[in-house]
Amino acid sequence: MELEQYPPIPELRGNYGPRFVEQRTCIELLPEVNWWPGKLRYYESPLSLAANFCALNCINLKEFQKFFGYTVGHEYSLTKEDLCRIASLLNEDIDIVESIFHTSVHLGDFDAYHVHGEKLYSDRVHYCPRCADSGYHSHLHELPWLKRCPFHLRSLELAQYTHVSASIASSRVSSTKKLMISRCRTWPRCEEIDPFISNARENVYLRLLLDWTRKSSEAAKEFSRGEFWNSDFFHQTGERSYNHLMGRLQKLESMPELIESLFVARGEKCHLETRHFPSSVRDEICRLRPNIPFWMIFAFFKDVAIRSHQPPPYMGKLRAVQDQIRRRHGECCCSWRREKAGWGYHWLKTDPDRRSNWRLLCPYEVALEELELEFGNKYNVLSKRKANDETYRFFQESKVMYDANLIEYTSEANVNADGYLCAYPQAWTCCEWKKTSPLQDLLNATADFEIDSAQFKINRWLDMIEKNRVHPSTRDEPGKCVRLRETDDGLLLIKWTHADWEEK
């Protein structure tokens, strides 16, 4: 489009000089934008809005973002004032604009209960064929935990296009545009409006979906209030599977049967086991927290347990679980072996009868090793260098624990002039956990719950390997099964139990 085709300078809004006009973008030169009230539809996706607006006004995404003042893909940062401004620019109802940018459809959208590691692909767009035929694409279609369109109850499909683009946002908008052109003959005008879409707010499936996701997220948020530790504290930020998350959310908030078919996973049946501890235990945790976090206390408690003349009760459960795995294993005929590779490991498919492979650990031996590392005598498993590092850490942390009045030295201990344990020479049983400590029962119960959780995960993993359903490197297991949170009257220790736990 040539510059001479635009309206003469006096007709433009504002007092622009000729040189300044030449530097303006196409969208800023036009006195009006090509849009009409009602063009935007409830729960439309921001991708669809961008694709429509760019097509109708013959502009690119960069000009779109400059005109509206936000970046596609970062809509979460928009404030109420931003939405009002966008509604004014489009001459659209603010309720419709809010349904596009500030949707209430979330599923455990916070740290305690959510799925970890959702990847955004720039060349993929999920869509409903019926919706796309009307030139409509909803952000509900992009939710990774929905498999059906809540408007038409049709299975969602995947469109994939190849782009050479500088940004993910530009590629996704371009993919949406190509999808709409291929499905809707009147796009971007969209002359044929589907009544299922125009009456979206009256859709019973959508209402139930919005209501349940809101209530379940609120219930999970309330249930995790005061949580300060969980059993995967350093390993992951969320669930690995929607099957696990859905099971827990449905335990906290029952899902209406009518919308069960919309979800990718109905969820495993879950149970809750809890133990309450009095306010004296909570007060002791609060006293120690500024200098010693709970994870450090718990780890040191397990280190002391393996050195103790009178190990805590959970050690008996650990040995029983290890014996159960050994009995299940029997005579080894495993075809998978783990081999060290660089800083990590990889799994090899081997001949069970070849003696050269016997030096490598099979899945059962790996399971026993994991239990020993986490709850037993890790020094029997670690390399000499790592064992020395752990020994040094133990004696360094013992100073803090002794000053906090959590441990006491045995008569065999070698103590230096400062009143702390000598690193060398030193007796194996050099300290014991104080039996008068208010934390004794809490720490033992936490370890007991963790061993239950580890046994379930290991047995499930071994089941899947034996049935040739997964590669040994695949560990699709529920996370954060054991949690600890503060309550108004003390502490609550929580253990999530999944469907086939009781069957073992």
C-alpha positions as CSV (number, residue, x, y, z in Angstrom):
1,M,0.0,0.0,0.0
2,E,1.5,3.4,-1.0
3,L,1.6,6.3,1.3
4,E,-0.5,8.4,-1.1
5,Q,-3.4,6.1,-0.6
6,Y,-3.8,7.1,3.1
7,P,-6.0,10.1,4.1
8,P,-4.4,13.5,3.7
9,I,-2.6,14.9,6.7
10,P,-5.4,17.2,8.0
11,E,-7.9,14.3,8.2
12,L,-5.7,12.3,10.6
13,R,-6.2,12.5,14.4
14,G,-3.6,14.7,16.0
15,N,-1.2,17.3,14.6
16,Y,1.4,15.2,12.7
17,G,4.1,16.6,10.6
18,P,4.8,15.1,7.1
19,R,8.2,13.5,8.2
20,F,6.6,12.0,11.3
21,V,3.7,10.5,9.3
22,E,6.1,8.6,7.1
23,Q,7.5,6.8,10.1
24,R,4.1,5.6,11.5
25,T,2.9,2.1,11.0
26,C,-0.1,1.2,8.8
27,I,-2.4,0.7,11.7
28,E,-1.6,4.1,13.2
29,L,-2.2,5.9,9.9
30,L,-5.8,4.7,9.7
31,P,-8.4,6.7,11.5
32,E,-10.5,3.6,12.2
33,V,-9.6,-0.1,12.7
34,N,-11.4,-2.8,10.8
35,W,-13.5,-4.4,13.6
36,W,-17.1,-4.4,14.6
37,P,-18.9,-5.0,17.9
38,G,-19.8,-8.6,18.4
39,K,-16.9,-9.9,16.3
40,L,-15.3,-11.2,19.5
41,R,-16.9,-14.2,21.1
42,Y,-16.9,-15.5,24.7
43,Y,-13.8,-17.7,25.6
44,E,-12.1,-17.0,22.3
45,S,-8.4,-17.5,22.4
46,P,-5.9,-14.6,22.4
47,L,-4.3,-16.4,19.4
48,S,-7.6,-16.2,17.5
49,L,-8.0,-12.5,18.4
50,A,-4.5,-11.7,17.1
51,A,-5.0,-13.8,13.9
52,N,-8.4,-12.2,13.2
53,F,-7.3,-8.6,13.9
54,C,-4.1,-8.9,11.8
55,A,-6.0,-10.4,8.9
56,L,-8.7,-7.8,8.9
57,N,-6.3,-4.9,9.1
58,C,-3.5,-6.3,7.0
59,I,-0.9,-5.9,9.7
60,N,1.7,-8.2,11.3
61,L,1.9,-9.4,14.9
62,K,4.4,-6.8,15.9
63,E,2.1,-4.0,14.9
64,F,-0.8,-5.8,16.6
65,Q,1.1,-5.9,19.9
66,K,2.2,-2.3,19.6
67,F,-1.4,-1.1,19.0
68,F,-2.9,-3.1,21.9
69,G,0.1,-2.6,24.2
70,Y,0.7,-6.2,25.3
71,T,2.7,-9.2,24.1
72,V,0.9,-12.3,22.8
73,G,1.7,-15.2,25.2
74,H,2.0,-12.9,28.2
75,E,-1.7,-12.1,28.7
76,Y,-1.5,-13.1,32.4
77,S,0.2,-9.7,33.1
78,L,-2.8,-7.7,31.9
79,T,-4.6,-5.6,34.6
80,K,-8.2,-4.7,34.8
81,E,-7.4,-1.3,33.3
82,D,-5.6,-3.0,30.4
83,L,-8.7,-5.1,29.6
84,C,-10.9,-2.0,29.8
85,R,-8.6,-0.2,27.3
86,I,-8.7,-3.2,24.9
87,A,-12.5,-3.4,25.2
88,S,-12.7,0.3,24.3
89,L,-10.3,-0.1,21.3
90,L,-12.5,-2.9,20.0
91,N,-15.8,-1.5,21.1
92,E,-16.5,-4.9,22.7
93,D,-18.2,-5.9,25.9
94,I,-15.8,-6.0,28.8
95,D,-17.2,-9.3,30.0
96,I,-16.2,-10.9,26.7
97,V,-12.7,-9.4,26.8
98,E,-12.3,-10.7,30.4
99,S,-13.4,-14.2,29.3
100,I,-10.6,-14.2,26.8
101,F,-7.7,-12.9,28.9
102,H,-8.7,-13.6,32.5
103,T,-10.2,-17.0,32.4
104,S,-11.1,-18.8,35.6
105,V,-10.4,-22.2,34.1
106,H,-7.4,-23.5,36.0
107,L,-6.5,-26.9,37.4
108,G,-4.5,-26.7,40.6
109,D,-2.7,-23.6,39.2
110,F,-0.1,-23.2,42.0
111,D,2.9,-25.0,43.3
112,A,1.4,-27.6,45.7
113,Y,-1.0,-29.3,43.2
114,H,-0.2,-28.9,39.6
115,V,1.5,-30.8,36.7
116,H,5.1,-30.3,36.1
117,G,6.8,-29.4,32.8
118,E,4.1,-28.7,30.3
119,K,5.9,-27.8,27.0
120,L,4.6,-25.2,24.6
121,Y,5.0,-26.1,20.9
122,S,5.1,-23.2,18.5
123,D,3.8,-25.2,15.5
124,R,0.9,-27.0,17.1
125,V,-2.7,-25.8,17.7
126,H,-5.4,-27.9,19.4
127,Y,-8.8,-27.3,18.0
128,C,-12.4,-28.5,17.8
129,P,-13.4,-29.2,14.1
130,R,-17.0,-27.9,14.6
131,C,-15.7,-24.7,16.2
132,A,-13.0,-24.2,13.5
133,D,-15.7,-24.6,10.8
134,S,-17.2,-21.4,12.3
135,G,-13.9,-19.6,12.4
136,Y,-13.7,-20.0,16.2
137,H,-10.8,-21.1,18.4
138,S,-11.1,-21.1,22.2
139,H,-8.3,-21.0,24.8
140,L,-10.2,-23.9,26.3
141,H,-9.0,-26.0,23.4
142,E,-5.4,-25.4,24.4
143,L,-5.8,-26.6,28.0
144,P,-3.6,-29.7,28.2
145,W,-6.0,-31.6,30.5
146,L,-9.1,-31.3,28.3
147,K,-9.6,-33.8,25.5
148,R,-13.1,-32.7,24.3
149,C,-14.6,-29.4,23.3
150,P,-17.0,-28.2,26.1
151,F,-19.2,-26.6,23.4
152,H,-19.7,-29.6,21.0
153,L,-18.3,-32.5,23.1
154,R,-16.2,-33.4,20.1
155,S,-12.7,-34.8,20.5
156,L,-10.0,-32.1,20.1
157,E,-7.7,-32.5,17.1
158,L,-4.1,-31.3,16.5
159,A,-3.0,-29.1,13.6
160,Q,0.7,-28.8,13.0
161,Y,2.4,-26.3,10.6
162,T,6.0,-25.6,9.7
163,H,7.1,-22.0,10.1
164,V,10.3,-20.0,9.9
165,S,9.7,-17.4,12.5
166,A,11.6,-15.4,15.1
167,S,9.2,-16.1,18.0
168,I,6.9,-18.8,19.3
169,A,4.1,-16.3,19.6
170,S,4.3,-15.3,15.9
171,S,4.4,-19.0,14.9
172,R,1.4,-19.9,17.0
173,V,-0.6,-16.9,15.6
174,S,0.4,-18.0,12.1
175,S,-0.7,-21.6,12.8
176,T,-4.1,-20.4,14.0
177,K,-4.5,-18.3,10.9
178,K,-3.7,-21.2,8.6
179,L,-6.0,-23.5,10.5
180,M,-8.9,-21.0,10.2
181,I,-8.4,-20.4,6.5
182,S,-8.4,-24.2,5.9
183,R,-11.6,-24.8,7.9
184,C,-13.8,-21.7,7.5
185,R,-14.6,-20.3,4.0
186,T,-15.7,-16.9,5.4
187,W,-12.8,-16.4,7.8
188,P,-11.9,-13.7,9.0
189,R,-15.4,-12.3,8.5
190,C,-17.0,-15.4,10.0
191,E,-20.5,-14.9,8.6
192,E,-21.9,-18.2,9.9
193,I,-22.1,-18.2,13.7
194,D,-22.6,-21.5,15.5
195,P,-25.4,-21.3,18.1
196,F,-23.3,-23.5,20.5
197,I,-20.7,-20.8,20.5
198,S,-23.0,-17.7,20.6
199,N,-24.8,-19.2,23.6
200,A,-21.6,-20.3,25.4
201,R,-22.6,-18.8,28.7
202,E,-25.7,-21.0,28.8
203,N,-23.8,-24.2,28.1
204,V,-24.3,-26.5,31.1
205,Y,-21.0,-28.4,30.4
206,L,-19.0,-25.2,30.4
207,R,-20.8,-23.9,33.6
208,L,-20.0,-27.2,35.4
209,L,-16.4,-27.2,34.1
210,L,-15.8,-23.6,35.3
211,D,-17.4,-24.3,38.6
212,W,-15.5,-27.5,39.4
213,T,-12.1,-26.3,38.3
214,R,-12.6,-23.2,40.5
215,K,-13.8,-25.2,43.6
216,S,-11.2,-27.9,43.2
217,S,-8.3,-25.4,42.9
218,E,-9.6,-23.5,45.9
219,A,-9.9,-26.7,47.9
220,A,-6.4,-27.8,47.0
221,K,-5.1,-24.3,47.9
222,E,-6.8,-24.4,51.2
223,F,-5.6,-28.0,51.9
224,S,-2.0,-27.0,51.2
225,R,-2.2,-23.8,53.3
226,G,0.8,-23.8,55.7
227,E,2.6,-26.6,53.9
228,F,6.4,-26.2,54.5
229,W,7.8,-29.6,53.4
230,N,7.0,-32.5,51.1
231,S,8.7,-35.8,50.1
232,D,9.9,-34.4,46.7
233,F,11.2,-31.2,48.2
234,F,14.3,-31.0,46.0
235,H,13.3,-33.2,43.0
236,Q,10.3,-31.8,41.2
237,T,7.9,-28.8,41.3
238,G,4.7,-30.7,40.4
239,E,3.0,-33.9,39.4
240,R,4.3,-35.9,36.4
241,S,0.8,-37.0,35.3
242,Y,-2.7,-35.6,35.2
243,N,-3.9,-39.0,36.3
244,H,-2.3,-38.4,39.7
245,L,-3.4,-34.8,39.9
246,M,-7.0,-35.5,38.9
247,G,-7.2,-38.3,41.5
248,R,-6.2,-35.9,44.3
249,L,-8.3,-33.0,43.2
250,Q,-11.4,-35.3,42.9
251,K,-10.7,-36.5,46.5
252,L,-10.8,-32.9,47.7
253,E,-13.7,-31.8,45.5
254,S,-16.1,-34.4,43.8
255,M,-16.4,-33.9,40.1
256,P,-19.9,-33.9,38.4
257,E,-20.3,-37.0,36.4
258,L,-21.6,-35.0,33.4
259,I,-18.1,-33.5,32.7
260,E,-15.9,-36.5,33.4
261,S,-15.6,-37.3,29.6
262,L,-14.1,-33.9,28.9
263,F,-10.8,-34.7,30.7
264,V,-7.8,-36.5,29.4
265,A,-7.6,-38.5,32.6
266,R,-10.4,-39.4,35.1
267,G,-7.8,-39.9,37.8
268,E,-6.7,-42.7,40.0
269,K,-8.8,-43.4,43.1
270,C,-7.0,-41.7,46.0
271,H,-7.1,-42.0,49.7
272,L,-5.8,-39.8,52.5
273,E,-4.1,-40.8,55.7
274,T,-3.2,-38.1,58.2
275,R,-1.6,-37.8,61.6
276,H,-2.0,-34.8,63.8
277,F,0.8,-33.5,66.1
278,P,0.2,-31.1,69.0
279,S,1.1,-27.4,69.1
280,S,4.3,-28.2,71.1
281,V,5.7,-30.0,68.1
282,R,4.8,-27.0,65.8
283,D,6.4,-24.6,68.3
284,E,9.6,-26.6,68.3
285,I,9.7,-26.5,64.5
286,C,9.1,-22.8,64.5
287,R,11.9,-22.3,67.1
288,L,14.4,-24.2,64.9
289,R,13.3,-22.9,61.5
290,P,15.3,-19.7,61.3
291,N,18.6,-21.7,61.6
292,I,17.7,-25.3,60.7
293,P,15.0,-26.0,58.1
294,F,12.9,-29.2,58.6
295,W,14.5,-31.0,55.6
296,M,17.9,-30.7,57.3
297,I,16.5,-32.0,60.6
298,F,14.8,-35.0,58.9
299,A,17.9,-35.9,56.8
300,F,20.1,-35.8,59.9
301,F,17.6,-37.8,61.9
302,K,17.9,-40.6,59.3
303,D,21.7,-40.3,59.4
304,V,21.7,-40.8,63.2
305,A,19.3,-43.7,63.0
306,I,21.7,-45.9,61.0
307,R,24.4,-45.2,63.7
308,S,22.2,-45.8,66.7
309,H,22.3,-48.6,69.2
310,Q,18.5,-48.3,69.4
311,P,17.3,-47.5,65.9
312,P,13.8,-45.9,65.6
313,P,10.8,-48.1,64.6
314,Y,10.9,-47.1,60.9
315,M,14.1,-49.0,60.4
316,G,12.2,-52.3,61.0
317,K,9.7,-51.4,58.3
318,L,12.6,-50.5,55.9
319,R,14.2,-54.0,56.3
320,A,10.7,-55.6,55.9
321,V,10.2,-53.8,52.6
322,Q,13.6,-54.7,51.3
323,D,13.0,-58.4,52.2
324,Q,9.7,-58.2,50.3
325,I,11.5,-57.0,47.2
326,R,14.1,-59.7,47.5
327,R,11.4,-62.4,47.8
328,R,9.7,-61.0,44.7
329,H,12.9,-61.0,42.8
330,G,13.9,-64.5,43.5
331,E,16.5,-65.9,41.2
332,C,17.5,-63.1,38.8
333,C,16.4,-63.5,35.2
334,C,16.1,-59.8,34.4
335,S,16.8,-58.6,30.9
336,W,17.4,-55.0,31.8
337,R,20.7,-53.8,33.4
338,R,21.8,-50.3,34.5
339,E,25.2,-49.1,33.3
340,K,27.0,-46.0,34.4
341,A,27.5,-43.5,31.6
342,G,29.4,-40.2,32.3
343,W,27.6,-38.4,35.2
344,G,24.5,-40.6,34.9
345,Y,23.2,-44.0,34.0
346,H,21.5,-45.7,31.1
347,W,19.7,-49.0,30.7
348,L,20.8,-51.9,28.5
349,K,18.7,-54.7,27.2
350,T,20.8,-57.8,27.8
351,D,20.8,-61.6,27.8
352,P,19.9,-62.7,31.4
353,D,22.2,-65.7,31.0
354,R,25.4,-63.8,30.1
355,R,27.7,-63.7,33.1
356,S,29.4,-60.5,31.8
357,N,26.2,-58.6,32.6
358,W,25.9,-59.7,36.2
359,R,28.2,-56.9,37.4
360,L,25.5,-54.5,36.3
361,L,22.4,-53.8,38.5
362,C,19.0,-55.1,37.5
363,P,15.8,-53.1,38.3
364,Y,15.3,-55.0,41.6
365,E,18.9,-54.3,42.7
366,V,18.5,-50.7,41.8
367,A,15.3,-50.5,43.9
368,L,17.1,-52.0,46.9
369,E,19.9,-49.5,46.4
370,E,17.5,-46.6,46.2
371,L,15.9,-47.6,49.5
372,E,19.3,-48.0,51.2
373,L,20.5,-44.6,50.0
374,E,17.4,-42.8,51.2
375,F,16.6,-44.6,54.5
376,G,19.4,-47.1,55.3
377,N,23.2,-47.1,55.4
378,K,24.1,-45.0,52.4
379,Y,27.8,-45.5,53.1
380,N,27.5,-49.1,51.9
381,V,26.3,-47.8,48.5
382,L,28.2,-44.6,47.8
383,S,31.6,-44.4,46.2
384,K,34.5,-43.7,48.6
385,R,34.7,-40.1,47.6
386,K,31.0,-39.4,48.1
387,A,31.0,-41.4,51.4
388,N,33.8,-39.1,52.6
389,D,31.8,-36.1,51.6
390,E,28.7,-37.4,53.5
391,T,30.8,-38.1,56.5
392,Y,32.2,-34.5,56.5
393,R,28.7,-33.1,56.1
394,F,27.5,-35.3,59.0
395,F,30.1,-33.9,61.4
396,Q,29.6,-30.3,60.3
397,E,25.8,-30.5,60.8
398,S,26.2,-32.4,64.1
399,K,27.5,-29.1,65.6
400,V,24.3,-27.3,64.7
401,M,22.1,-30.2,65.9
402,Y,24.0,-30.4,69.2
403,D,23.7,-26.6,69.8
404,A,19.9,-26.9,69.1
405,N,19.7,-29.6,71.8
406,L,18.5,-32.3,69.3
407,I,21.2,-34.8,69.9
408,E,23.4,-36.1,72.7
409,Y,26.8,-37.8,72.5
410,T,27.4,-41.4,73.4
411,S,30.0,-42.6,75.9
412,E,32.0,-43.9,72.9
413,A,32.2,-40.5,71.2
414,N,35.5,-38.7,70.6
415,V,34.8,-35.0,71.5
416,N,37.3,-32.2,70.8
417,A,38.2,-29.3,73.0
418,D,35.3,-27.2,71.7
419,G,32.8,-29.8,72.8
420,Y,32.0,-31.1,69.3
421,L,32.5,-34.5,67.6
422,C,35.9,-35.1,66.1
423,A,35.8,-36.2,62.5
424,Y,38.7,-38.6,63.0
425,P,39.2,-40.9,64.8
426,Q,35.5,-41.4,65.7
427,A,33.3,-44.2,66.9
428,W,30.5,-45.3,64.5
429,T,27.8,-44.8,67.2
430,C,28.9,-41.3,68.3
431,C,25.6,-39.6,68.9
432,E,21.9,-40.4,69.6
433,W,18.7,-38.5,69.0
434,K,17.4,-37.1,72.2
435,K,14.4,-39.1,73.3
436,T,13.0,-36.1,75.1
437,S,12.9,-34.1,71.8
438,P,9.3,-33.1,70.9
439,L,10.2,-34.0,67.3
440,Q,10.9,-37.7,67.9
441,D,7.5,-39.1,67.0
442,L,7.0,-36.7,64.1
443,L,10.3,-37.6,62.4
444,N,9.7,-41.4,62.9
445,A,6.1,-41.1,61.5
446,T,7.4,-39.0,58.5
447,A,10.0,-41.7,57.7
448,D,7.4,-44.4,58.1
449,F,5.0,-42.7,55.6
450,E,7.9,-42.1,53.2
451,I,8.8,-45.8,53.2
452,D,5.2,-46.7,52.5
453,S,5.3,-44.3,49.6
454,A,8.6,-45.6,48.3
455,Q,7.4,-49.2,48.4
456,F,4.3,-48.3,46.3
457,K,6.3,-46.5,43.7
458,I,8.9,-49.2,43.4
459,N,6.4,-52.0,43.1
460,R,4.5,-50.1,40.5
461,W,7.7,-49.4,38.6
462,L,8.7,-53.1,38.7
463,D,5.2,-54.1,37.6
464,M,5.4,-51.9,34.5
465,I,8.8,-53.3,33.6
466,E,7.8,-56.9,34.0
467,K,4.7,-56.3,31.8
468,N,7.0,-54.6,29.2
469,R,4.9,-51.4,29.4
470,V,7.7,-49.0,30.0
471,H,11.4,-48.5,29.6
472,P,13.1,-48.7,33.0
473,S,14.1,-45.0,32.7
474,T,10.4,-44.1,32.7
475,R,9.2,-43.4,36.2
476,D,5.6,-42.3,36.0
477,E,4.9,-42.2,39.7
478,P,2.9,-39.8,41.9
479,G,4.9,-37.1,43.4
480,K,4.8,-35.4,46.8
481,C,2.9,-38.2,48.4
482,V,4.0,-37.2,51.9
483,R,3.4,-33.6,53.0
484,L,3.7,-31.6,56.2
485,R,1.8,-28.5,57.0
486,E,1.0,-26.2,59.9
487,T,-2.5,-25.9,61.3
488,D,-4.2,-23.7,63.9
489,D,-3.7,-26.3,66.6
490,G,-0.4,-28.1,65.6
491,L,1.0,-30.0,62.6
492,L,-0.7,-32.3,60.1
493,L,1.3,-35.0,58.4
494,I,-0.4,-36.2,55.2
495,K,0.1,-39.3,53.1
496,W,-1.6,-39.6,49.7
497,T,-2.4,-43.2,48.8
498,H,-3.2,-44.2,45.2
499,A,-5.5,-46.8,43.7
500,D,-3.5,-50.0,43.7
501,W,-1.5,-49.3,46.9
502,E,-3.7,-51.6,49.0
503,E,-3.4,-54.4,46.5
504,K,0.3,-54.9,47.2
